[in-house]
Amino acid sequence: SQQGEEDPQALSIQEGENATMNCSYKTSINNLQWYRQNSGRGLVHLILIRSNEREKHSGRLRVTLDTSKKSSSLLITASRAADTASYFCATAPPFYTGANSKLTFGKGITLSVRP
Amino acid sequence: DAGVIQSPRHEVTEMGQEVTLRCKPISGHNSLFWYRQTMMRGLELLIYFNNNVPIDDSGMPEDRFSAKMPNASFSTLKIQPSEPRDSAVYFCASRDRANTGELFFGEGSRLTVL
């Protein structure tokens, strides 16, 4: 079964607006990652937040993690048409090593940014 | 760096035929993953290798699927015989031992089994 569940499943916003996407998970994690997938392309890593971190920034991206609620959010500020893509959260198990390297992905959120 | 390279990008075959998908990970990466993506089930981990050794193949659907990694720079995923329900996009990804967890994905192989 999927570990990460993203919400909403689809989001449509106007260029310039902020986009907030949520991810909930069920079991303990070592870290949580967000990926982007443009249509017909592979996934690209955006940002990683460790279980002992609460917030992280990267450019226009802001990720929060609440381990007590087992949830994370990805905020994209000042969205652009080029941000149109699917976004996935992925969770890594507590003892994330070379021999225990499973990342479990959610089903993704489709973000459409209207010009 | 060229990134993870997968081939073929697209394959259309008939039911019963053998399909071989290929992957070249990023040089120096020691973990390699095969994922399958469908609309119904999303991204599923099929198998992953660490230092060329299969670690977990519990995601491989059935005996028709097999994967090998004969050396650090090459892996194959084989389906024999193929069935229409195998139609999906198959992704290969690799990871660096020194990295905290980021996966680098290839562009995928879109398989259609008629």
Interface residues (C-beta under 8 A of the other chain):
Chain A: Q2 N30 N31 Q33 Y35 R41 G42 L43 V44 H45 L48 R50 F88 A90 A92 Y96 G98 A99 S101 K102 L103 T104 F105 G106 K107 G108
Chain B: V4 N30 S31 F33 Y35 G42 L43 L45 Y48 N50 N51 I55 D56 F91 A93 R95 R97 T100 G101 E102 L103 F104 F105 G106 E107 G108
